Amino acid sequence: MDMKLEVVVLPVSDVDRAKTFYRCAGFREDFDYAAGEDFRVVQFTPPGSEASVVFGIGVTGAAPGSVDGLLLAVPDIDAARTDLIGRGVEVSDVFHDMGGVFYHDSPAWEVPGRDPAGRDYASYARFSDPDGNGWVLQEVKHRSPGR
């Protein structure tokens, strides 16, 4: 049976501010639905993604900004970074992890610049939404078999 990740719920403190951020970042707004003052759900989809993010009022009890490590695979990390910066998003410099397999959740492991061997899945950049929900760009030019 196939299972596909469809949506990730993001805890935000201000729905309209989050909408502005994700729209400016180039995500597609799929819908904004409210049923009274206690329930509102907004869905955005990153460019080219089959999975979306939702946020709103009454959709999660998690603390705003508590989601971290949302990973966006991009074919050209420099172009993706330049695009986001051009849209007003603060994005870290490109880095690779000194462990070499995946990124650590600590800047102490970040080595400035792309992966020296040019490997897929090994060059990263970070950005956050206004609440601090953390995103990671990961360069993937050629996906691993079966992906």
DSSP file (Angstrom, degrees, kcal/mol; ACC not computed):
  #  RESIDUE AA STRUCTURE BP1 BP2  ACC     N-H-->O    O-->H-N    N-H-->O    O-->H-N    TCO  KAPPA ALPHA  PHI   PSI    X-CA   Y-CA   Z-CA
    1    1 A M              0   0    0      0, 0.0     2,-0.2     0, 0.0     0, 0.0   0.000 360.0 360.0 360.0 127.3    0.0    0.0    0.0
    2    2 A D        -     0   0    0      2,-0.0     2,-0.4     0, 0.0     0, 0.0  -0.523 360.0-170.9 -73.3 141.6    1.4    3.4   -1.0
    3    3 A M        -     0   0    0     -2,-0.2     2,-0.4     2,-0.0     0, 0.0  -0.989   2.8-171.9-133.1 126.4    1.5    6.1    1.7
    4    4 A K        -     0   0    0     -2,-0.4     2,-0.4    46,-0.0    -2,-0.0  -0.960  30.2-116.5-120.9 134.7    2.3    9.6    0.7
    5    5 A L        +     0   0    0     -2,-0.4     3,-0.1     1,-0.2    45,-0.1  -0.551  38.7 173.8 -65.2 123.3    3.0   12.5    3.1
    6    6 A E        +     0   0    0     -2,-0.4    46,-2.7     1,-0.3     2,-0.3   0.835  53.2   3.5-102.1 -44.9    0.2   14.9    2.3
    7    7 A V  E     -a   52   0A   0     44,-0.2     2,-0.4    38,-0.0    -1,-0.3  -0.998  47.5-154.0-150.6 147.5    0.3   17.7    4.8
    8    8 A V  E     -a   53   0A   0     44,-1.9    46,-2.2    -2,-0.3     2,-0.5  -0.991  24.7-134.2-120.3 130.5    2.4   19.1    7.7
    9    9 A V  E     -a   54   0A   0     -2,-0.4    46,-0.2    44,-0.2    44,-0.0  -0.741  18.6-159.3 -88.3 126.7    0.7   21.2   10.3
   10   10 A L        -     0   0    0     44,-3.3     2,-0.6    -2,-0.5    46,-0.4  -0.910  12.2-136.7-106.8 127.7    2.6   24.4   11.3
   11   11 A P        +     0   0    0      0, 0.0    54,-2.1     0, 0.0     2,-0.3  -0.741  33.2 172.4 -83.2 122.9    1.9   26.2   14.5
   12   12 A V        -     0   0    0     -2,-0.6     3,-0.2    44,-0.4    44,-0.1  -0.914  34.8-147.6-128.9 155.8    1.8   29.9   14.0
   13   13 A S  S    S+     0   0    0     -2,-0.3     2,-0.4     1,-0.3    -1,-0.1   0.718  92.5  33.0 -92.9 -24.1    0.8   32.9   16.2
   14   14 A D     >  -     0   0    0      1,-0.1     4,-2.3     2,-0.0    -1,-0.3  -0.911  64.2-165.2-139.0 106.0   -0.6   35.1   13.4
   15   15 A V  H  > S+     0   0    0     -2,-0.4     4,-2.6     1,-0.2     5,-0.2   0.900  90.5  48.5 -61.2 -44.9   -2.3   33.4   10.5
   16   16 A D  H  > S+     0   0    0      1,-0.2     4,-2.2     2,-0.2    -1,-0.2   0.881 110.8  50.7 -67.4 -36.5   -2.3   36.5    8.2
   17   17 A R  H  > S+     0   0    0      2,-0.2     4,-2.2     1,-0.2    -1,-0.2   0.913 111.6  48.8 -64.6 -41.3    1.4   37.2    8.8
   18   18 A A  H  X S+     0   0    0     -4,-2.3     4,-2.8     2,-0.2     5,-0.3   0.911 109.2  53.0 -63.5 -42.3    2.1   33.5    8.0
   19   19 A K  H  X S+     0   0    0     -4,-2.6     4,-2.4     1,-0.2     5,-0.2   0.932 109.1  49.0 -57.9 -45.5    0.0   33.8    4.8
   20   20 A T  H  X S+     0   0    0     -4,-2.2     4,-2.5     1,-0.2    -1,-0.2   0.925 112.3  48.8 -60.5 -45.0    2.0   36.8    3.7
   21   21 A F  H  X S+     0   0    0     -4,-2.2     4,-2.3     2,-0.2    -2,-0.2   0.957 114.1  43.2 -60.6 -52.7    5.3   35.0    4.4
   22   22 A Y  H  <>S+     0   0    0     -4,-2.8     5,-2.3     1,-0.2     4,-0.3   0.853 114.3  50.8 -68.0 -33.6    4.5   31.8    2.5
   23   23 A R  H ><5S+     0   0    0     -4,-2.4     3,-1.5    -5,-0.3    -1,-0.2   0.943 112.2  47.1 -64.8 -46.7    2.9   33.7   -0.4
   24   24 A C  H 3<5S+     0   0    0     -4,-2.5    -2,-0.2     1,-0.3    -1,-0.2   0.845 105.6  60.0 -63.0 -33.5    6.0   35.9   -0.7
   25   25 A A  T 3<5S-     0   0    0     -4,-2.3    -1,-0.3    -5,-0.2    -2,-0.2   0.543 123.1-105.8 -72.8  -5.5    8.2   32.8   -0.5
   26   26 A G  T < 5S+     0   0    0     -3,-1.5    -3,-0.2     1,-0.3     2,-0.1   0.532  70.6 145.3  95.4   6.7    6.5   31.5   -3.6
   27   27 A F      < -     0   0    0     -5,-2.3     2,-0.5    19,-0.1    -1,-0.3  -0.488  52.3-114.7 -74.4 150.1    4.3   28.8   -2.1
   28   28 A R  E     -B   45   0A   0     17,-3.1    17,-2.3    -2,-0.1     2,-0.7  -0.735  19.9-132.7 -87.9 128.7    0.9   28.4   -3.7
   29   29 A E  E     +B   44   0A   0     -2,-0.5    15,-0.2    15,-0.2     3,-0.1  -0.729  26.2 178.3 -80.7 118.8   -2.1   29.2   -1.6
   30   30 A D  E     -     0   0A   0     13,-2.8     2,-0.3    -2,-0.7    -1,-0.2   0.864  58.7 -25.7 -90.7 -42.1   -4.6   26.3   -1.9
   31   31 A F  E     -B   43   0A   0     12,-1.2    12,-2.5     2,-0.0     2,-0.3  -0.983  37.7-153.4-166.6 161.6   -7.3   27.5    0.4
   32   32 A D  E     +B   42   0A   0     -2,-0.3     2,-0.4    10,-0.2    10,-0.2  -0.916  28.0 176.5-139.5 108.8   -8.3   29.6    3.4
   33   33 A Y  E     -B   41   0A   0      8,-2.9     8,-2.9    -2,-0.3     2,-0.4  -0.957   7.4-176.0-123.7 131.7  -11.3   28.3    5.1
   34   34 A A  E     -B   40   0A   0     -2,-0.4     2,-0.3     6,-0.2     6,-0.2  -0.973  13.8-173.9-126.2 142.6  -12.9   29.6    8.3
   35   35 A A  S    S-     0   0    0      4,-2.5     3,-0.3    -2,-0.4     4,-0.1  -0.749  71.2 -44.1-130.3  83.3  -15.9   28.3   10.3
   36   36 A G  S    S-     0   0    0     -2,-0.3     3,-0.4     1,-0.2    -1,-0.4  -0.345  88.9 -58.7  84.9-172.5  -16.5   30.9   13.0
   37   37 A E  S    S+     0   0    0      1,-0.2    -1,-0.2    -3,-0.1     3,-0.1   0.622 129.7  56.9 -82.9 -14.0  -13.8   32.7   15.0
   38   38 A D  S    S+     0   0    0     -3,-0.3     2,-0.4     1,-0.2    -1,-0.2   0.453 104.3  49.4 -99.9  -1.7  -12.4   29.5   16.6
   39   39 A F        +     0   0    0     -3,-0.4    -4,-2.5    -4,-0.1     2,-0.3  -0.952  53.3 147.6-145.2 123.5  -11.5   27.6   13.4
   40   40 A R  E     -BC  34  57A   0     17,-2.3    17,-2.1    -2,-0.4     2,-0.4  -0.958  17.9-170.0-149.5 132.2   -9.5   28.6   10.4
   41   41 A V  E     -BC  33  56A   0     -8,-2.9    -8,-2.9    -2,-0.3     2,-0.4  -0.991   1.4-173.4-128.7 132.5   -7.3   26.5    8.2
   42   42 A V  E     -BC  32  55A   0     13,-3.0    13,-1.9    -2,-0.4     2,-0.4  -0.975   7.1-160.0-124.3 135.0   -5.0   27.8    5.5
   43   43 A Q  E     +BC  31  54A   0    -12,-2.5   -13,-2.8    -2,-0.4   -12,-1.2  -0.966  10.6 177.0-121.9 133.7   -3.1   25.5    3.1
   44   44 A F  E     -BC  29  53A   0      9,-2.6     9,-3.0    -2,-0.4   -15,-0.2  -0.961  13.1-154.1-128.5 148.1    0.0   26.4    1.1
   45   45 A T  E     -B   28   0A   0    -17,-2.3   -17,-3.1    -2,-0.3     7,-0.2  -0.988  19.9-123.2-125.1 127.4    2.1   24.1   -1.2
   46   46 A P    >   -     0   0    0      0, 0.0     3,-2.2     0, 0.0   -19,-0.1  -0.327  50.9 -79.5 -62.0 150.4    5.8   24.7   -2.0
   47   47 A P  T 3  S+     0   0    0      0, 0.0     3,-0.1     0, 0.0   -20,-0.1  -0.291 115.4   2.6 -54.5 126.1    6.5   25.0   -5.7
   48   48 A G  T 3  S+     0   0    0      1,-0.3     2,-0.2    -3,-0.1     0, 0.0   0.430 101.7 129.9  80.0  -0.3    6.6   21.5   -7.3
   49   49 A S    <   -     0   0    0     -3,-2.2    -1,-0.3     1,-0.1    23,-0.0  -0.564  50.6-158.7 -89.9 150.3    5.7   19.7   -4.1
   50   50 A E  S    S+     0   0    0     -2,-0.2     2,-0.3    -3,-0.1    -1,-0.1   0.589  80.1  70.6 -93.9 -15.7    3.0   17.1   -3.7
   51   51 A A        -     0   0    0     -5,-0.1   -44,-0.2   -44,-0.0     2,-0.2  -0.741  68.2-163.5-101.7 151.9    2.9   17.7    0.1
   52   52 A S  E     -a    7   0A   0    -46,-2.7   -44,-1.9    -2,-0.3     2,-0.4  -0.720  14.9-126.5-124.7 172.3    1.5   20.9    1.7
   53   53 A V  E     -aC   8  44A   0     -9,-3.0    -9,-2.6   -46,-0.2     2,-0.3  -0.945  20.8-165.1-117.4 146.7    1.6   22.8    4.9
   54   54 A V  E     +aC   9  43A   0    -46,-2.2   -44,-3.3    -2,-0.4     2,-0.3  -0.959  13.4 162.5-127.2 150.9   -1.5   23.9    6.8
   55   55 A F  E     + C   0  42A   0    -13,-1.9   -13,-3.0    -2,-0.3     2,-0.3  -0.945  17.0 108.4-153.0 168.7   -1.8   26.4    9.7
   56   56 A G  E     - C   0  41A   0    -46,-0.4     2,-0.5    -2,-0.3   -44,-0.4  -0.986  65.2 -38.2 161.3-148.8   -4.6   28.4   11.2
   57   57 A I  E    S+ C   0  40A   0    -17,-2.1   -17,-2.3    -2,-0.3   -44,-0.0  -0.968 117.2   8.3-117.4 128.0   -6.7   28.7   14.3
   58   58 A G  S    S+     0   0    0     -2,-0.5    -1,-0.2     2,-0.3     3,-0.1   0.703  98.5 102.6  78.4  19.6   -7.9   25.6   16.1
   59   59 A V  S    S+     0   0    0      1,-0.3     2,-0.3    -3,-0.2    -2,-0.1   0.589  85.2  12.5-110.0 -13.8   -5.8   23.2   14.1
   60   60 A T        -     0   0    0     -4,-0.1    -1,-0.3     2,-0.1    -2,-0.3  -0.978  46.1-152.2-158.9 149.3   -2.9   22.4   16.5
   61   61 A G        +     0   0    0     -2,-0.3    -1,-0.1    -3,-0.1     2,-0.0   0.375  62.8 119.2 -98.7   1.8   -2.1   22.9   20.2
   62   62 A A  S    S-     0   0    0      1,-0.1    -2,-0.1     3,-0.0     3,-0.1  -0.300  75.8 -96.3 -67.5 152.1    1.7   23.0   19.4
   63   63 A A    >   -     0   0    0      1,-0.1     3,-1.8     3,-0.1     4,-0.1  -0.465  47.8 -96.4 -68.8 136.4    3.6   26.1   20.4
   64   64 A P  T 3  S+     0   0    0      0, 0.0   -52,-0.2     0, 0.0    -1,-0.1  -0.268 110.2  17.5 -52.6 134.7    4.1   28.6   17.5
   65   65 A G  T 3  S+     0   0    0    -54,-2.1    69,-0.2    -3,-0.1   -53,-0.1   0.567  87.8 120.7  81.4   9.9    7.5   28.1   15.9
   66   66 A S    <   +     0   0    0     -3,-1.8     2,-0.4   -55,-0.2    -3,-0.1   0.495  46.1  93.0 -88.5  -2.2    8.0   24.6   17.3
   67   67 A V        +     0   0    0    -56,-0.2    67,-2.3    -4,-0.1     2,-0.3  -0.777  53.7 172.4 -92.2 133.9    8.4   22.7   14.0
   68   68 A D        +     0   0    0     -2,-0.4    67,-0.1    65,-0.2     3,-0.1  -0.965  46.6  36.3-139.4 153.3   11.9   22.4   12.8
   69   69 A G        +     0   0    0     -2,-0.3     2,-0.6     1,-0.3    66,-0.2   0.729  57.7 166.6  80.8  23.1   13.7   20.5   10.0
   70   70 A L  E     -d  135   0B   0     64,-2.4    66,-2.9    -3,-0.1     2,-0.5  -0.626  28.1-148.7 -69.9 118.4   11.1   20.9    7.2
   71   71 A L  E     -d  136   0B   0     -2,-0.6     2,-0.6    64,-0.2    66,-0.2  -0.799  19.0-168.9-105.3 127.9   13.2   19.9    4.2
   72   72 A L  E     -d  137   0B   0     64,-3.1    66,-2.4    -2,-0.5     2,-0.4  -0.956  16.2-145.5-111.4 116.0   12.8   21.2    0.7
   73   73 A A  E     -d  138   0B   0     -2,-0.6    66,-0.2    64,-0.2    64,-0.1  -0.684  23.5-178.7 -80.3 129.4   14.7   19.3   -2.0
   74   74 A V  E     -d  139   0B   0     64,-2.7    66,-2.8    -2,-0.4     3,-0.3  -0.971  32.0-139.5-130.7 144.2   15.9   21.6   -4.7
   75   75 A P  S    S+     0   0    0      0, 0.0     2,-0.3     0, 0.0    -1,-0.1   0.747  99.3  27.8 -75.5 -21.6   17.9   20.9   -7.9
   76   76 A D     >  -     0   0    0      1,-0.1     4,-2.5    62,-0.1     5,-0.2  -0.856  65.4-170.1-142.1 101.9   20.0   24.0   -7.6
   77   77 A I  H  > S+     0   0    0     -2,-0.3     4,-2.5    -3,-0.3     5,-0.2   0.844  88.3  53.1 -65.6 -34.1   20.6   25.3   -4.0
   78   78 A D  H  > S+     0   0    0      2,-0.2     4,-2.6     1,-0.2    -1,-0.2   0.926 111.7  45.2 -67.0 -43.0   22.2   28.5   -5.2
   79   79 A A  H  > S+     0   0    0      2,-0.2     4,-2.5     1,-0.2    -2,-0.2   0.906 114.5  48.6 -66.1 -41.2   19.2   29.3   -7.5
   80   80 A A  H  X S+     0   0    0     -4,-2.5     4,-2.5     2,-0.2    -2,-0.2   0.920 113.2  47.5 -64.4 -43.4   16.7   28.4   -4.8
   81   81 A R  H  X S+     0   0    0     -4,-2.5     4,-2.6    -5,-0.2     5,-0.2   0.928 112.4  48.9 -63.3 -46.2   18.5   30.5   -2.2
   82   82 A T  H  X S+     0   0    0     -4,-2.6     4,-2.4     1,-0.2    -2,-0.2   0.900 111.3  50.7 -60.7 -42.1   18.7   33.5   -4.6
   83   83 A D  H  X S+     0   0    0     -4,-2.5     4,-1.0     2,-0.2    -2,-0.2   0.942 112.0  46.0 -62.0 -48.7   15.0   33.2   -5.4
   84   84 A L  H ><>S+     0   0    0     -4,-2.5     5,-2.5     1,-0.2     3,-0.7   0.919 112.8  49.7 -62.3 -43.8   14.0   33.1   -1.8
   85   85 A I  H ><5S+     0   0    0     -4,-2.6     3,-1.8     1,-0.3    -1,-0.2   0.908 107.8  54.9 -61.1 -41.1   16.3   36.1   -0.9
   86   86 A G  H 3<5S+     0   0    0     -4,-2.4    -1,-0.3     1,-0.3    -2,-0.2   0.726 105.5  53.8 -63.4 -21.3   14.8   38.0   -3.9
   87   87 A R  T <<5S-     0   0    0     -4,-1.0    -1,-0.3    -3,-0.7    -2,-0.2   0.365 128.0 -98.8 -93.3   2.6   11.4   37.4   -2.3
   88   88 A G  T < 5S+     0   0    0     -3,-1.8     2,-0.4     1,-0.3    -3,-0.2   0.566  77.4 138.3  94.2   9.5   12.5   38.9    1.0
   89   89 A V      < -     0   0    0     -5,-2.5     2,-0.6    -6,-0.2    -1,-0.3  -0.745  53.5-128.7 -90.5 132.8   13.2   35.6    2.9
   90   90 A E        -     0   0    0     -2,-0.4    38,-0.5    38,-0.2     2,-0.4  -0.720  34.2-178.7 -80.3 119.7   16.4   35.6    5.0
   91   91 A V        -     0   0    0     -2,-0.6    36,-0.2    36,-0.1     3,-0.1  -0.958  23.7-120.7-123.7 137.8   18.3   32.4    4.1
   92   92 A S        -     0   0    0     34,-3.0     3,-0.1    -2,-0.4     2,-0.1  -0.149  40.4 -88.4 -64.9 167.6   21.6   31.2    5.6
   93   93 A D        -     0   0    0      1,-0.1    33,-0.3    32,-0.1     2,-0.2  -0.369  56.4 -87.8 -67.3 159.2   24.7   30.8    3.5
   94   94 A V        +     0   0    0     31,-0.1    19,-2.6    -3,-0.1     2,-0.3  -0.477  58.1 170.4 -69.8 141.5   25.1   27.4    1.9
   95   95 A F  E     -FE 112 124B   0     29,-2.7    29,-3.2    17,-0.3     2,-0.3  -0.942  26.1-144.7-144.4 164.8   26.8   24.8    4.1
   96   96 A H  E     -F  111   0B   0     15,-2.4    15,-3.5    -2,-0.3     2,-0.4  -0.903  30.7-108.2-126.3 162.8   27.6   21.1    4.3
   97   97 A D  E >   -F  110   0B   0     25,-0.5     3,-1.2    -2,-0.3    13,-0.2  -0.740  12.1-138.6 -96.3 135.0   27.8   19.0    7.4
   98   98 A M  T 3  S+     0   0    0     11,-2.7    -1,-0.1    -2,-0.4    12,-0.1   0.719 105.1  61.7 -66.0 -17.5   31.1   17.8    8.7
   99   99 A G  T 3  S-     0   0    0      3,-0.2    -1,-0.3    10,-0.2     4,-0.1   0.768  96.0-148.4 -76.2 -26.0   29.5   14.4    9.4
  100  100 A G  S <  S+     0   0    0     -3,-1.2     3,-0.1     2,-0.2    -2,-0.1   0.362  74.1  74.1  82.3  -4.0   28.8   14.1    5.7
  101  101 A V  S    S-     0   0    0      1,-0.5     2,-0.3    21,-0.0    -1,-0.1   0.824 108.6 -18.8-108.8 -45.9   25.6   12.1    5.8
  102  102 A F  S    S-     0   0    0     20,-0.1    -1,-0.5    -6,-0.0     2,-0.3  -0.904  81.5 -81.6-150.8 171.1   22.8   14.5    6.9
  103  103 A Y        -     0   0    0     -2,-0.3     2,-0.2    -3,-0.1     7,-0.1  -0.602  38.4-132.6 -84.7 145.3   22.8   17.8    8.6
  104  104 A H        -     0   0    0     -2,-0.3     2,-0.3     2,-0.2     5,-0.0  -0.533  22.0-116.4 -84.7 158.9   23.1   18.1   12.4
  105  105 A D  S    S+     0   0    0     -2,-0.2    -1,-0.1     2,-0.0     3,-0.0  -0.149  93.1  79.2 -87.7  40.1   20.8   20.3   14.4
  106  106 A S  S >  S-     0   0    0     -2,-0.3     3,-2.0     1,-0.1     4,-0.3  -0.961  73.4-141.5-149.3 127.6   23.7   22.4   15.5
  107  107 A P  G >  S+     0   0    0      0, 0.0     3,-1.5     0, 0.0    -1,-0.1   0.719  96.9  78.7 -59.5 -19.0   25.6   25.1   13.6
  108  108 A A  G 3  S+     0   0    0      1,-0.3    -3,-0.0    -3,-0.0     0, 0.0   0.759  94.4  48.4 -61.1 -23.0   28.8   23.7   15.2
  109  109 A W  G <  S+     0   0    0     -3,-2.0   -11,-2.7    -5,-0.0     2,-0.4   0.492  88.4 107.6 -93.5  -5.1   28.7   21.0   12.5
  110  110 A E  E <   -F   97   0B   0     -3,-1.5   -13,-0.2    -4,-0.3    -7,-0.0  -0.610  51.0-163.7 -82.9 128.0   28.1   23.3    9.6
  111  111 A V  E     -F   96   0B   0    -15,-3.5   -15,-2.4    -2,-0.4    -2,-0.0  -0.946  30.3-110.1-108.5 125.4   31.1   23.8    7.3
  112  112 A P  E    S+F   95   0B   0      0, 0.0   -17,-0.3     0, 0.0     2,-0.1  -0.209  78.3  22.8 -57.3 141.9   30.7   26.9    5.0
  113  113 A G  S    S-     0   0    0    -19,-2.6    11,-0.2    11,-0.1    -2,-0.2  -0.128  97.6 -45.3  94.9 170.8   30.1   26.2    1.3
  114  114 A R  S    S-     0   0    0      1,-0.2   -18,-0.2     9,-0.1     9,-0.1  -0.163  76.6 -74.5 -66.6 164.5   28.8   23.4   -0.8
  115  115 A D    >   -     0   0    0    -20,-0.2     3,-1.9     4,-0.2    -1,-0.2  -0.485  45.1-135.1 -58.1 125.2   29.7   19.8   -0.2
  116  116 A P  T 3  S+     0   0    0      0, 0.0    -1,-0.2     0, 0.0    -2,-0.1   0.780 103.9  50.8 -61.5 -26.6   33.3   19.6   -1.7
  117  117 A A  T 3  S-     0   0    0      5,-0.1    -2,-0.1     2,-0.0    -3,-0.0   0.513 108.2-125.5 -87.2  -4.3   32.6   16.4   -3.5
  118  118 A G    <   +     0   0    0     -3,-1.9     5,-0.1     1,-0.2     2,-0.0   0.738  49.1 169.0  69.5  22.8   29.4   17.9   -5.1
  119  119 A R    >   -     0   0    0      1,-0.1     3,-0.9     3,-0.1    -4,-0.2  -0.339  37.9-110.8 -70.4 147.6   27.3   15.0   -3.8
  120  120 A D  T 3  S+     0   0    0      1,-0.2    20,-0.2     2,-0.1    -1,-0.1  -0.409 101.9  25.1 -66.8 154.0   23.5   15.1   -3.9
  121  121 A Y  T 3  S+     0   0    0     18,-2.7    -1,-0.2     2,-0.1    19,-0.1   0.644 104.2  89.5  67.6  17.3   21.8   15.3   -0.5
  122  122 A A    <   +     0   0    0     -3,-0.9   -25,-0.5    17,-0.5     2,-0.4   0.446  64.5  73.7-128.5  -0.4   24.9   17.0    1.1
  123  123 A S        +     0   0    0     16,-0.4    16,-2.3    -4,-0.2     2,-0.3  -0.965  60.2 174.6-119.2 136.8   24.6   20.8    0.6
  124  124 A Y  E     -EG  95 138B   0    -29,-3.2   -29,-2.7    -2,-0.4     2,-0.3  -0.856  22.7-172.7-137.3 163.4   22.1   22.8    2.7
  125  125 A A  E     - G   0 137B   0     12,-1.4    12,-3.5    -2,-0.3     2,-0.3  -0.948  20.5-141.1-151.5 152.7   20.8   26.3    3.6
  126  126 A R  E     + G   0 136B   0    -33,-0.3   -34,-3.0    -2,-0.3     2,-0.3  -0.845  21.4 164.5-118.3 151.0   18.3   27.3    6.3
  127  127 A F  E     - G   0 135B   0      8,-2.0     8,-3.4    -2,-0.3     2,-0.3  -0.965  16.6-150.3-152.1 165.4   15.4   29.7    6.7
  128  128 A S  E     - G   0 134B   0    -38,-0.5   -38,-0.2    -2,-0.3     6,-0.2  -0.950  17.5-119.3-135.2 153.7   12.5   30.2    9.1
  129  129 A D    >   -     0   0    0      4,-2.0     3,-1.8    -2,-0.3  -111,-0.1  -0.327  51.5 -85.7 -80.7 176.2    9.1   31.6    8.9
  130  130 A P  T 3  S+     0   0    0      0, 0.0    -1,-0.1     0, 0.0  -112,-0.0   0.745 130.9  49.9 -59.7 -23.4    8.2   34.6   11.1
  131  131 A D  T 3  S-     0   0    0      2,-0.1     3,-0.1  -117,-0.1  -113,-0.0   0.601 122.3-103.3 -87.9 -12.1    7.3   32.3   14.1
  132  132 A G    <   +     0   0    0     -3,-1.8     2,-0.3     1,-0.3  -120,-0.1   0.501  63.1 156.9 101.1   5.5   10.6   30.4   13.8
  133  133 A N        -     0   0    0   -122,-0.1    -4,-2.0   -65,-0.1     2,-0.4  -0.534  43.1-128.3 -61.9 125.8    9.3   27.2   12.1
  134  134 A G  E     - G   0 128B   0    -67,-2.3   -64,-2.4    -2,-0.3     2,-0.3  -0.658  27.5-172.9 -96.6 132.9   12.5   26.0   10.5
  135  135 A W  E     -dG  70 127B   0     -8,-3.4    -8,-2.0    -2,-0.4     2,-0.4  -0.863   6.4-158.8-115.7 150.1   13.1   25.0    6.9
  136  136 A V  E     -dG  71 126B   0    -66,-2.9   -64,-3.1    -2,-0.3     2,-0.4  -0.997   8.6-147.9-130.2 127.5   16.1   23.4    5.3
  137  137 A L  E     -dG  72 125B   0    -12,-3.5   -12,-1.4    -2,-0.4     2,-0.4  -0.796  18.4-170.9 -86.7 136.8   17.0   23.5    1.6
  138  138 A Q  E     -dG  73 124B   0    -66,-2.4   -64,-2.7    -2,-0.4     2,-0.5  -0.994  20.9-128.0-131.6 125.7   18.8   20.4    0.4
  139  139 A E  E     +d   74   0B   0    -16,-2.3   -18,-2.7    -2,-0.4   -17,-0.5  -0.604  33.5 167.4 -78.5 124.4   20.4   20.2   -3.0
  140  140 A V        +     0   0    0    -66,-2.8     3,-0.2    -2,-0.5   -64,-0.1  -0.887  10.7 162.3-137.9 103.0   19.3   17.0   -4.9
  141  141 A K  S    S+     0   0    0     -2,-0.4     2,-0.5     1,-0.3    -1,-0.1   0.838  79.4  26.8 -87.4 -37.2   20.1   16.9   -8.6
  142  142 A H  S    S-     0   0    0    -67,-0.0    -1,-0.3     3,-0.0   -22,-0.1  -0.968  85.1-136.4-130.1 115.0   19.7   13.2   -9.0
  143  143 A R        -     0   0    0     -2,-0.5     3,-0.1    -3,-0.2    -3,-0.0  -0.337  28.3-101.2 -71.0 149.3   17.4   11.4   -6.7
  144  144 A S    >   -     0   0    0      1,-0.1     3,-1.8     3,-0.1    -1,-0.1  -0.337  55.8 -79.7 -62.6 150.1   18.4    8.1   -5.1
  145  145 A P  T 3  S+     0   0    0      0, 0.0    -1,-0.1     0, 0.0    -3,-0.0  -0.239 118.2  21.4 -54.9 138.0   16.9    5.0   -6.8
  146  146 A G  T 3         0   0    0     -3,-0.1    -2,-0.1     1,-0.0    -3,-0.0   0.431 360.0 360.0  85.2  -0.1   13.3    4.3   -5.7
  147  147 A R    <         0   0    0     -3,-1.8    -3,-0.1    -4,-0.0    -1,-0.0   0.433 360.0 360.0 -94.2 360.0   12.7    7.9   -4.5
